[in-house]
Amino acid sequence: MALPGLLSAHPIHKHLVSPALLNEADAKAESSEWAPLFLSPHQNELFIALAERIVPGSTQAQVNRTVDLLLTVETEENQKAFVSALAAMDAESKQRFGSPFQILSPEKRDELLTAVSTAATAKSVKAKRSVAKHADPFENLKGWIVGAYYASEIGMRELGWTDESYFEYTGCDHEDEHH
């Protein structure tokens, strides 16, 4: 399931239109023997903590597991951008508070995310191309988190999906630069 206009320039977009890959991600995410395939244990813990503060419910939706699987089939460039984004968020947390993000209090997590999201928004307003904003660590991670969350059953139900309904994305009638 893809959300119209959502993150069309973000790498997760191409995965959201692939039901087979999303079904595989769901099946693997449910496994009791799950272990990260791409992320290190530290990166996985950091990503879980970030995802839960950015989109509450991400842990229950197993966003980390879906993103981890999608990253295994992603380009090397996008893999590096994702890992760099995690490292940048970790470094920012250590610089501001002297601690990794995962062990910060909820208030300090929110303070850090507010600061980086405000900076990211200011940068994206100045950006001429939508692709440029995804080079920003916060925007990059947010794109993966939001995309994976709203592709999950929990996220789709939050948007109004029921067992009797489905979403269909038929594409956009706008020219490429107007998505």
N, CA and C atoms as an extended XYZ file, in Angstrom:
537
Properties=species:S:1:pos:R:3:atomname:S:1:resname:S:1:resid:I:1 pbc="F F F"
N         0.838       -1.160        0.000 N   MET     1
C         0.000        0.000        0.000 CA  MET     1
C         0.888        1.229        0.000 C   MET     1
N         0.670        2.127       -0.906 N   ALA     2
C         1.422        3.368       -0.956 CA  ALA     2
C         0.478        4.530       -0.690 C   ALA     2
N         0.979        5.509       -0.030 N   LEU     3
C         0.169        6.681        0.260 CA  LEU     3
C         0.444        7.734       -0.798 C   LEU     3
N        -0.575        8.262       -1.443 N   PRO     4
C        -0.386        9.243       -2.506 CA  PRO     4
C         0.471       10.419       -2.061 C   PRO     4
N         1.453       10.721       -2.855 N   GLY     5
C         2.295       11.875       -2.595 CA  GLY     5
C         3.236       11.732       -1.424 C   GLY     5
N         3.163       10.631       -0.702 N   LEU     6
C         3.984       10.451        0.485 CA  LEU     6
C         5.393       10.069        0.099 C   LEU     6
N         6.315       10.917        0.411 N   LEU     7
C         7.715       10.580        0.293 CA  LEU     7
C         8.120       10.066       -1.086 C   LEU     7
N         7.539       10.573       -2.140 N   SER     8
C         7.798       10.028       -3.469 CA  SER     8
C         9.270       10.056       -3.842 C   SER     8
N        10.042       10.967       -3.288 N   ALA     9
C        11.461       11.022       -3.588 CA  ALA     9
C        12.274       10.177       -2.611 C   ALA     9
N        11.677        9.714       -1.558 N   HIS    10
C        12.382        8.929       -0.544 CA  HIS    10
C        12.565        7.492       -1.019 C   HIS    10
N        13.671        6.851       -0.682 N   PRO    11
C        13.921        5.470       -1.128 CA  PRO    11
C        12.840        4.460       -0.754 C   PRO    11
N        12.136        4.655        0.355 N   ILE    12
C        11.132        3.666        0.760 CA  ILE    12
C         9.964        3.611       -0.225 C   ILE    12
N         9.742        4.679       -0.966 N   HIS    13
C         8.602        4.764       -1.878 CA  HIS    13
C         8.534        3.564       -2.820 C   HIS    13
N         9.660        3.196       -3.411 N   LYS    14
C         9.623        2.085       -4.376 CA  LYS    14
C         9.263        0.761       -3.708 C   LYS    14
N         9.558        0.624       -2.426 N   HIS    15
C         9.219       -0.612       -1.717 CA  HIS    15
C         7.736       -0.684       -1.370 C   HIS    15
N         7.126        0.478       -1.149 N   LEU    16
C         5.724        0.512       -0.740 CA  LEU    16
C         4.774        0.102       -1.857 C   LEU    16
N         5.243        0.115       -3.081 N   VAL    17
C         4.393       -0.300       -4.200 CA  VAL    17
C         4.637       -1.757       -4.580 C   VAL    17
N         5.393       -2.467       -3.753 N   SER    18
C         5.698       -3.865       -4.008 CA  SER    18
C         5.035       -4.749       -2.950 C   SER    18
N         3.804       -5.207       -3.215 N   PRO    19
C         3.113       -6.041       -2.230 CA  PRO    19
C         3.899       -7.294       -1.844 C   PRO    19
N         4.604       -7.883       -2.793 N   ALA    20
C         5.361       -9.106       -2.489 CA  ALA    20
C         6.443       -8.831       -1.454 C   ALA    20
N         7.182       -7.738       -1.620 N   LEU    21
C         8.242       -7.413       -0.676 CA  LEU    21
C         7.662       -7.057        0.688 C   LEU    21
N         6.561       -6.317        0.719 N   LEU    22
C         5.938       -5.982        1.998 CA  LEU    22
C         5.389       -7.221        2.697 C   LEU    22
N         4.817       -8.150        1.938 N   ASN    23
C         4.344       -9.399        2.538 CA  ASN    23
C         5.497      -10.196        3.121 C   ASN    23
N         6.627      -10.222        2.400 N   GLU    24
C         7.815      -10.919        2.907 CA  GLU    24
C         8.310      -10.242        4.179 C   GLU    24
N         8.319       -8.917        4.180 N   ALA    25
C         8.749       -8.177        5.369 CA  ALA    25
C         7.841       -8.492        6.550 C   ALA    25
N         6.524       -8.522        6.328 N   ASP    26
C         5.581       -8.847        7.399 CA  ASP    26
C         5.825      -10.249        7.943 C   ASP    26
N         6.022      -11.214        7.048 N   ALA    27
C         6.237      -12.604        7.464 CA  ALA    27
C         7.520      -12.724        8.284 C   ALA    27
N         8.587      -12.097        7.828 N   LYS    28
C         9.859      -12.178        8.551 CA  LYS    28
C         9.807      -11.402        9.861 C   LYS    28
N         9.085      -10.301        9.885 N   ALA    29
C         8.980       -9.490       11.099 CA  ALA    29
C         8.261      -10.239       12.204 C   ALA    29
N         7.340      -11.110       11.843 N   GLU    30
C         6.565      -11.866       12.824 CA  GLU    30
C         7.335      -13.037       13.413 C   GLU    30
N         8.434      -13.435       12.803 N   SER    31
C         9.199      -14.595       13.244 CA  SER    31
C         9.728      -14.396       14.664 C   SER    31
N         9.590      -15.430       15.479 N   SER    32
C        10.094      -15.359       16.845 CA  SER    32
C        11.624      -15.437       16.879 C   SER    32
N        12.211      -15.878       15.799 N   GLU    33
C        13.673      -15.989       15.710 CA  GLU    33
C        14.278      -14.804       14.967 C   GLU    33
N        13.562      -13.697       14.897 N   TRP    34
C        14.025      -12.546       14.136 CA  TRP    34
C        15.304      -11.977       14.705 C   TRP    34
N        16.206      -11.619       13.826 N   ALA    35
C        17.420      -10.877       14.162 CA  ALA    35
C        17.680       -9.932       13.001 C   ALA    35
N        18.251       -8.767       13.266 N   PRO    36
C        18.511       -7.838       12.167 CA  PRO    36
C        19.412       -8.465       11.101 C   PRO    36
N        19.068       -8.191        9.853 N   LEU    37
C        19.870       -8.670        8.730 CA  LEU    37
C        20.848       -7.603        8.258 C   LEU    37
N        20.456       -6.357        8.374 N   PHE    38
C        21.289       -5.253        7.908 CA  PHE    38
C        21.861       -4.451        9.071 C   PHE    38
N        21.028       -4.076        9.993 N   LEU    39
C        21.446       -3.234       11.107 CA  LEU    39
C        22.241       -4.011       12.150 C   LEU    39
N        23.174       -3.327       12.800 N   SER    40
C        23.859       -3.917       13.953 CA  SER    40
C        22.883       -3.870       15.131 C   SER    40
N        23.135       -4.630       16.190 N   PRO    41
C        22.246       -4.551       17.360 CA  PRO    41
C        22.127       -3.126       17.910 C   PRO    41
N        23.232       -2.393       17.976 N   HIS    42
C        23.193       -1.004       18.468 CA  HIS    42
C        22.345       -0.127       17.548 C   HIS    42
N        22.548       -0.238       16.229 N   GLN    43
C        21.761        0.540       15.276 CA  GLN    43
C        20.282        0.203       15.388 C   GLN    43
N        19.972       -1.069       15.564 N   ASN    44
C        18.581       -1.497       15.697 CA  ASN    44
C        17.937       -0.883       16.939 C   ASN    44
N        18.630       -0.920       18.086 N   GLU    45
C        18.101       -0.329       19.317 CA  GLU    45
C        17.892        1.176       19.162 C   GLU    45
N        18.859        1.850       18.542 N   LEU    46
C        18.749        3.286       18.315 CA  LEU    46
C        17.568        3.586       17.403 C   LEU    46
N        17.430        2.808       16.334 N   PHE    47
C        16.337        3.037       15.391 CA  PHE    47
C        14.980        2.804       16.057 C   PHE    47
N        14.859        1.774       16.887 N   ILE    48
C        13.603        1.521       17.608 CA  ILE    48
C        13.246        2.727       18.478 C   ILE    48
N        14.231        3.240       19.216 N   ALA    49
C        13.981        4.381       20.109 CA  ALA    49
C        13.582        5.621       19.316 C   ALA    49
N        14.275        5.897       18.223 N   LEU    50
C        13.936        7.044       17.384 CA  LEU    50
C        12.546        6.887       16.778 C   LEU    50
N        12.275        5.710       16.230 N   ALA    51
C        10.997        5.469       15.559 CA  ALA    51
C         9.829        5.649       16.520 C   ALA    51
N         9.965        5.162       17.712 N   GLU    52
C         8.865        5.249       18.683 CA  GLU    52
C         8.577        6.697       19.075 C   GLU    52
N         9.606        7.542       19.151 N   ARG    53
C         9.387        8.958       19.491 CA  ARG    53
C         8.854        9.734       18.299 C   ARG    53
N         9.235        9.338       17.080 N   ILE    54
C         8.783       10.052       15.882 CA  ILE    54
C         7.360        9.655       15.524 C   ILE    54
N         7.069        8.357       15.563 N   VAL    55
C         5.710        7.856       15.307 CA  VAL    55
C         5.363        6.857       16.409 C   VAL    55
N         4.663        7.318       17.452 N   PRO    56
C         4.278        6.400       18.523 CA  PRO    56
C         3.511        5.197       17.968 C   PRO    56
N         3.872        4.020       18.458 N   GLY    57
C         3.269        2.791       17.953 CA  GLY    57
C         4.182        2.062       16.981 C   GLY    57
N         5.307        2.682       16.622 N   SER    58
C         6.245        2.070       15.676 CA  SER    58
C         6.822        0.755       16.199 C   SER    58
N         7.024        0.672       17.488 N   THR    59
C         7.569       -0.562       18.055 CA  THR    59
C         6.570       -1.696       17.881 C   THR    59
N         5.310       -1.434       18.218 N   GLN    60
C         4.278       -2.465       18.056 CA  GLN    60
C         4.105       -2.845       16.582 C   GLN    60
N         4.247       -1.882       15.681 N   ALA    61
C         4.122       -2.147       14.243 CA  ALA    61
C         5.384       -2.787       13.668 C   ALA    61
N         6.396       -2.950       14.488 N   GLN    62
C         7.670       -3.572       14.110 CA  GLN    62
C         8.312       -2.870       12.907 C   GLN    62
N         8.286       -1.566       12.959 N   VAL    63
C         8.871       -0.750       11.899 CA  VAL    63
C        10.345       -1.084       11.714 C   VAL    63
N        11.064       -1.303       12.802 N   ASN    64
C        12.490       -1.615       12.690 CA  ASN    64
C        12.733       -2.872       11.867 C   ASN    64
N        11.899       -3.873       12.032 N   ARG    65
C        12.076       -5.131       11.306 CA  ARG    65
C        11.784       -4.950        9.816 C   ARG    65
N        10.760       -4.196        9.511 N   THR    66
C        10.421       -3.948        8.106 CA  THR    66
C        11.527       -3.151        7.426 C   THR    66
N        11.966       -2.083        8.071 N   VAL    67
C        13.016       -1.253        7.484 CA  VAL    67
C        14.312       -2.046        7.347 C   VAL    67
N        14.644       -2.841        8.340 N   ASP    68
C        15.855       -3.660        8.265 CA  ASP    68
C        15.820       -4.554        7.025 C   ASP    68
N        14.710       -5.215        6.783 N   LEU    69
C        14.594       -6.081        5.603 CA  LEU    69
C        14.672       -5.269        4.317 C   LEU    69
N        13.973       -4.147        4.259 N   LEU    70
C        13.998       -3.322        3.051 CA  LEU    70
C        15.406       -2.813        2.763 C   LEU    70
N        16.152       -2.513        3.800 N   LEU    71
C        17.526       -2.048        3.594 CA  LEU    71
C        18.425       -3.124        2.988 C   LEU    71
N        18.084       -4.386        3.190 N   THR    72
C        18.914       -5.459        2.605 CA  THR    72
C        18.831       -5.476        1.091 C   THR    72
N        17.759       -4.923        0.520 N   VAL    73
C        17.611       -4.895       -0.937 CA  VAL    73
C        17.757       -3.478       -1.488 C   VAL    73
N        18.160       -2.562       -0.656 N   GLU    74
C        18.308       -1.167       -1.058 CA  GLU    74
C        19.679       -0.955       -1.700 C   GLU    74
N        19.820        0.156       -2.402 N   THR    75
C        21.103        0.486       -3.027 CA  THR    75
C        22.144        0.773       -1.950 C   THR    75
N        23.385        0.596       -2.309 N   GLU    76
C        24.474        0.866       -1.370 CA  GLU    76
C        24.458        2.333       -0.939 C   GLU    76
N        24.152        3.215       -1.863 N   GLU    77
C        24.084        4.644       -1.559 CA  GLU    77
C        23.022        4.924       -0.489 C   GLU    77
N        21.834        4.337       -0.644 N   ASN    78
C        20.766        4.565        0.335 CA  ASN    78
C        21.046        3.856        1.655 C   ASN    78
N        21.709        2.714        1.607 N   GLN    79
C        22.116        2.043        2.839 CA  GLN    79
C        23.083        2.929        3.626 C   GLN    79
N        24.064        3.483        2.920 N   LYS    80
C        25.048        4.357        3.575 CA  LYS    80
C        24.377        5.603        4.138 C   LYS    80
N        23.421        6.165        3.393 N   ALA    81
C        22.707        7.348        3.871 CA  ALA    81
C        21.928        7.031        5.146 C   ALA    81
N        21.313        5.853        5.198 N   PHE    82
C        20.554        5.451        6.384 CA  PHE    82
C        21.481        5.291        7.590 C   PHE    82
N        22.565        4.566        7.414 N   VAL    83
C        23.520        4.348        8.510 CA  VAL    83
C        24.123        5.677        8.958 C   VAL    83
N        24.435        6.547        8.005 N   SER    84
C        24.962        7.876        8.348 CA  SER    84
C        23.945        8.690        9.129 C   SER    84
N        22.672        8.572        8.752 N   ALA    85
C        21.616        9.295        9.461 CA  ALA    85
C        21.513        8.816       10.903 C   ALA    85
N        21.565        7.504       11.099 N   LEU    86
C        21.540        6.970       12.471 CA  LEU    86
C        22.742        7.472       13.263 C   LEU    86
N        23.920        7.422       12.651 N   ALA    87
C        25.144        7.865       13.322 CA  ALA    87
C        25.065        9.357       13.665 C   ALA    87
N        24.500       10.149       12.762 N   ALA    88
C        24.371       11.585       13.018 CA  ALA    88
C        23.436       11.850       14.200 C   ALA    88
N        22.338       11.117       14.264 N   MET    89
C        21.405       11.295       15.385 CA  MET    89
C        22.062       10.860       16.699 C   MET    89
N        22.799        9.776       16.657 N   ASP    90
C        23.511        9.291       17.843 CA  ASP    90
C        24.549       10.320       18.294 C   ASP    90
N        25.294       10.856       17.331 N   ALA    91
C        26.321       11.856       17.646 CA  ALA    91
C        25.692       13.126       18.217 C   ALA    91
N        24.573       13.552       17.648 N   GLU    92
C        23.885       14.751       18.145 CA  GLU    92
C        23.423       14.548       19.586 C   GLU    92
N        22.920       13.370       19.891 N   SER    93
C        22.483       13.066       21.250 CA  SER    93
C        23.658       13.100       22.222 C   SER    93
N        24.752       12.498       21.810 N   LYS    94
C        25.942       12.471       22.683 CA  LYS    94
C        26.523       13.869       22.859 C   LYS    94
N        26.493       14.681       21.795 N   GLN    95
C        27.019       16.038       21.890 CA  GLN    95
C        26.156       16.907       22.801 C   GLN    95
N        24.839       16.823       22.638 N   ARG    96
C        23.929       17.666       23.430 CA  ARG    96
C        23.808       17.213       24.874 C   ARG    96
N        23.735       15.876       25.070 N   PHE    97
C        23.399       15.366       26.396 CA  PHE    97
C        24.427       14.408       26.994 C   PHE    97
N        25.468       14.076       26.238 N   GLY    98
C        26.497       13.188       26.751 CA  GLY    98
C        26.061       11.737       26.859 C   GLY    98
N        24.940       11.385       26.210 N   SER    99
C        24.396       10.026       26.296 CA  SER    99
C        23.796        9.615       24.959 C   SER    99
N        23.789        8.297       24.715 N   PRO   100
C        23.094        7.813       23.516 CA  PRO   100
C        21.599        8.103       23.607 C   PRO   100
N        20.966        8.281       22.473 N   PHE   101
C        19.548        8.616       22.402 CA  PHE   101
C        18.690        7.612       23.169 C   PHE   101
N        19.013        6.323       23.063 N   GLN   102
C        18.175        5.282       23.667 CA  GLN   102
C        18.047        5.409       25.176 C   GLN   102
N        19.012        6.044       25.838 N   ILE   103
C        18.921        6.116       27.299 CA  ILE   103
C        18.503        7.497       27.797 C   ILE   103
N        18.203        8.408       26.873 N   LEU   104
C        17.720        9.727       27.279 CA  LEU   104
C        16.304        9.618       27.845 C   LEU   104
N        15.951       10.572       28.682 N   SER   105
C        14.576       10.650       29.179 CA  SER   105
C        13.669       11.025       28.010 C   SER   105
N        12.369       10.745       28.121 N   PRO   106
C        11.447       11.147       27.046 CA  PRO   106
C        11.511       12.652       26.750 C   PRO   106
N        11.694       13.466       27.775 N   GLU   107
C        11.758       14.914       27.575 CA  GLU   107
C        12.992       15.307       26.766 C   GLU   107
N        14.119       14.692       27.067 N   LYS   108
C        15.345       15.008       26.325 CA  LYS   108
C        15.273       14.459       24.895 C   LYS   108
N        14.648       13.316       24.721 N   ARG   109
C        14.451       12.781       23.364 CA  ARG   109
C        13.626       13.767       22.545 C   ARG   109
N        12.557       14.260       23.152 N   ASP   110
C        11.701       15.215       22.451 CA  ASP   110
C        12.438       16.517       22.156 C   ASP   110
N        13.247       16.965       23.096 N   GLU   111
C        14.027       18.191       22.896 CA  GLU   111
C        14.973       18.038       21.709 C   GLU   111
N        15.663       16.913       21.658 N   LEU   112
C        16.595       16.662       20.550 CA  LEU   112
C        15.848       16.566       19.223 C   LEU   112
N        14.762       15.809       19.185 N   LEU   113
C        14.006       15.644       17.942 CA  LEU   113
C        13.379       16.968       17.490 C   LEU   113
N        12.945       17.778       18.435 N   THR   114
C        12.404       19.092       18.071 CA  THR   114
C        13.493       19.950       17.436 C   THR   114
N        14.674       19.931       18.023 N   ALA   115
C        15.783       20.733       17.488 CA  ALA   115
C        16.177       20.273       16.087 C   ALA   115
N        16.331       18.971       15.889 N   VAL   116
C        16.772       18.498       14.560 CA  VAL   116
C        15.655       18.606       13.529 C   VAL   116
N        14.406       18.430       13.950 N   SER   117
C        13.314       18.543       12.981 CA  SER   117
C        13.109       19.990       12.568 C   SER   117
N        13.302       20.916       13.480 N   THR   118
C        13.187       22.332       13.157 CA  THR   118
C        14.285       22.730       12.176 C   THR   118
N        15.491       22.249       12.409 N   ALA   119
C        16.602       22.518       11.489 CA  ALA   119
C        16.335       21.880       10.133 C   ALA   119
N        15.794       20.661       10.134 N   ALA   120
C        15.496       19.964        8.878 CA  ALA   120
C        14.428       20.700        8.086 C   ALA   120
N        13.417       21.203        8.773 N   THR   121
C        12.349       21.943        8.099 CA  THR   121
C        12.904       23.217        7.469 C   THR   121
N        13.751       23.921        8.196 N   ALA   122
C        14.343       25.146        7.660 CA  ALA   122
C        15.170       24.844        6.413 C   ALA   122
N        15.912       23.754        6.431 N   LYS   123
C        16.713       23.369        5.266 CA  LYS   123
C        15.829       22.988        4.095 C   LYS   123
N        14.765       22.234        4.355 N   SER   124
C        13.925       21.756        3.263 CA  SER   124
C        13.164       22.885        2.591 C   SER   124
N        12.841       23.941        3.330 N   VAL   125
C        12.155       25.084        2.737 CA  VAL   125
C        13.069       25.751        1.719 C   VAL   125
N        14.357       25.764        2.009 N   LYS   126
C        15.327       26.374        1.110 CA  LYS   126
C        15.706       25.460       -0.048 C   LYS   126
N        15.477       24.162        0.091 N   ALA   127
C        15.898       23.216       -0.946 CA  ALA   127
C        15.066       23.406       -2.213 C   ALA   127
N        15.728       23.329       -3.341 N   LYS   128
C        15.023       23.471       -4.618 CA  LYS   128
C        14.438       22.152       -5.068 C   LYS   128
N        15.054       21.032       -4.688 N   ARG   129
C        14.591       19.721       -5.117 CA  ARG   129
C        14.244       18.899       -3.891 C   ARG   129
N        13.159       18.112       -3.975 N   SER   130
C        12.716       17.321       -2.829 CA  SER   130
C        13.730       16.256       -2.444 C   SER   130
N        14.529       15.789       -3.380 N   VAL   131
C        15.527       14.760       -3.079 CA  VAL   131
C        16.551       15.299       -2.091 C   VAL   131
N        16.884       16.566       -2.191 N   ALA   132
C        17.915       17.150       -1.342 CA  ALA   132
C        17.564       17.059        0.137 C   ALA   132
N        16.292       17.205        0.487 N   LYS   133
C        15.944       17.192        1.899 CA  LYS   133
C        16.132       15.816        2.521 C   LYS   133
N        16.125       14.775        1.720 N   HIS   134
C        16.295       13.444        2.282 CA  HIS   134
C        17.750       13.121        2.589 C   HIS   134
N        18.639       14.032        2.226 N   ALA   135
C        20.028       13.897        2.642 CA  ALA   135
C        20.159       14.280        4.116 C   ALA   135
N        19.197       15.028        4.637 N   ASP   136
C        19.187       15.410        6.031 CA  ASP   136
C        18.904       14.175        6.876 C   ASP   136
N        19.704       13.927        7.918 N   PRO   137
C        19.512       12.704        8.725 CA  PRO   137
C        18.107       12.530        9.285 C   PRO   137
N        17.546       13.580        9.869 N   PHE   138
C        16.216       13.456       10.450 CA  PHE   138
C        15.184       13.132        9.379 C   PHE   138
N        15.200       13.852        8.267 N   GLU   139
C        14.237       13.614        7.186 CA  GLU   139
C        14.383       12.209        6.611 C   GLU   139
N        15.613       11.742        6.477 N   ASN   140
C        15.856       10.403        5.952 CA  ASN   140
C        15.211        9.354        6.860 C   ASN   140
N        15.525        9.428        8.135 N   LEU   141
C        14.971        8.449        9.082 CA  LEU   141
C        13.457        8.564        9.182 C   LEU   141
N        12.950        9.791        9.245 N   LYS   142
C        11.506        9.996        9.330 CA  LYS   142
C        10.805        9.367        8.132 C   LYS   142
N        11.390        9.503        6.960 N   GLY   143
C        10.788        8.914        5.761 CA  GLY   143
C        10.660        7.405        5.867 C   GLY   143
N        11.706        6.746        6.333 N   TRP   144
C        11.653        5.288        6.509 CA  TRP   144
C        10.615        4.905        7.559 C   TRP   144
N        10.609        5.630        8.662 N   ILE   145
C         9.703        5.313        9.769 CA  ILE   145
C         8.245        5.494        9.364 C   ILE   145
N         7.919        6.642        8.807 N   VAL   146
C         6.541        6.932        8.411 CA  VAL   146
C         6.078        5.953        7.338 C   VAL   146
N         6.931        5.710        6.344 N   GLY   147
C         6.560        4.787        5.275 CA  GLY   147
C         6.285        3.385        5.777 C   GLY   147
N         7.176        2.873        6.623 N   ALA   148
C         7.008        1.512        7.138 CA  ALA   148
C         5.809        1.434        8.091 C   ALA   148
N         5.621        2.459        8.914 N   TYR   149
C         4.498        2.439        9.857 CA  TYR   149
C         3.160        2.405        9.125 C   TYR   149
N         2.984        3.294        8.164 N   TYR   150
C         1.696        3.367        7.482 CA  TYR   150
C         1.504        2.280        6.427 C   TYR   150
N         2.531        1.491        6.178 N   ALA   151
C         2.377        0.300        5.336 CA  ALA   151
C         2.030       -0.918        6.194 C   ALA   151
N         2.154       -0.777        7.529 N   SER   152
C         1.825       -1.878        8.436 CA  SER   152
C         0.315       -1.945        8.649 C   SER   152
N        -0.150       -3.058        9.149 N   GLU   153
C        -1.578       -3.196        9.442 CA  GLU   153
C        -2.028       -2.151       10.463 C   GLU   153
N        -1.209       -1.932       11.482 N   ILE   154
C        -1.554       -0.949       12.510 CA  ILE   154
C        -1.701        0.437       11.894 C   ILE   154
N        -0.752        0.820       11.063 N   GLY   155
C        -0.803        2.126       10.418 CA  GLY   155
C        -1.969        2.259        9.462 C   GLY   155
N        -2.241        1.197        8.693 N   MET   156
C        -3.367        1.249        7.756 CA  MET   156
C        -4.692        1.351        8.505 C   MET   156
N        -4.811        0.640        9.614 N   ARG   157
C        -6.050        0.735       10.407 CA  ARG   157
C        -6.205        2.143       10.980 C   ARG   157
N        -5.094        2.746       11.358 N   GLU   158
C        -5.142        4.121       11.851 CA  GLU   158
C        -5.672        5.077       10.767 C   GLU   158
N        -5.385        4.759        9.523 N   LEU   159
C        -5.855        5.571        8.398 CA  LEU   159
C        -7.282        5.237        7.971 C   LEU   159
N        -7.874        4.214        8.592 N   GLY   160
C        -9.259        3.891        8.290 CA  GLY   160
C        -9.480        2.581        7.558 C   GLY   160
N        -8.438        1.829        7.294 N   TRP   161
C        -8.599        0.545        6.618 CA  TRP   161
C        -9.308       -0.440        7.531 C   TRP   161
N       -10.207       -1.218        6.951 N   THR   162
C       -10.874       -2.301        7.676 CA  THR   162
C       -10.755       -3.556        6.824 C   THR   162
N       -11.200       -4.675        7.353 N   ASP   163
C       -11.144       -5.921        6.594 CA  ASP   163
C       -12.049       -5.879        5.366 C   ASP   163
N       -13.011       -4.972        5.357 N   GLU   164
C       -13.934       -4.849        4.234 CA  GLU   164
C       -13.499       -3.796        3.218 C   GLU   164
N       -12.394       -3.112        3.470 N   SER   165
C       -11.951       -2.059        2.546 CA  SER   165
C       -10.482       -2.230        2.210 C   SER   165
N       -10.079       -1.545        1.174 N   TYR   166
C        -8.669       -1.554        0.807 CA  TYR   166
C        -8.328       -0.218        0.167 C   TYR   166
N        -7.036        0.090        0.174 N   PHE   167
C        -6.553        1.297       -0.465 CA  PHE   167
C        -5.934        0.919       -1.797 C   PHE   167
N        -6.119        1.761       -2.761 N   GLU   168
C        -5.489        1.534       -4.053 CA  GLU   168
C        -4.867        2.844       -4.498 C   GLU   168
N        -3.613        2.795       -4.849 N   TYR   169
C        -2.914        3.971       -5.346 CA  TYR   169
C        -2.754        3.795       -6.842 C   TYR   169
N        -3.368        4.667       -7.591 N   THR   170
C        -3.346        4.531       -9.052 CA  THR   170
C        -2.332        5.439       -9.698 C   THR   170
N        -1.581        6.150       -8.938 N   GLY   171
C        -0.567        7.036       -9.499 CA  GLY   171
C        -1.010        8.487       -9.424 C   GLY   171
N        -0.174        9.309       -9.948 N   CYS   172
C        -0.389       10.746       -9.870 CA  CYS   172
C        -0.489       11.316      -11.275 C   CYS   172
N        -1.432       12.224      -11.494 N   ASP   173
C        -1.628       12.838      -12.806 CA  ASP   173
C        -0.698       14.012      -13.042 C   ASP   173
N         0.054       14.419      -12.026 N   HIS   174
C         0.927       15.582      -12.154 CA  HIS   174
C         2.214       15.217      -12.890 C   HIS   174
N         2.850       16.246      -13.425 N   GLU   175
C         4.168       16.034      -14.016 CA  GLU   175
C         5.132       15.646      -12.904 C   GLU   175
N         6.247       15.022      -13.282 N   ASP   176
C         7.202       14.483      -12.310 CA  ASP   176
C         7.591       15.461      -11.205 C   ASP   176
N         7.867       16.697      -11.552 N   GLU   177
C         8.333       17.632      -10.533 CA  GLU   177
C         7.230       18.181       -9.642 C   GLU   177
N         5.994       17.766       -9.856 N   HIS   178
C         4.877       18.284       -9.068 CA  HIS   178
C         4.230       17.233       -8.176 C   HIS   178
N         4.964       16.255       -7.732 N   HIS   179
C         4.400       15.222       -6.855 CA  HIS   179
C         4.252       15.737       -5.464 C   HIS   179
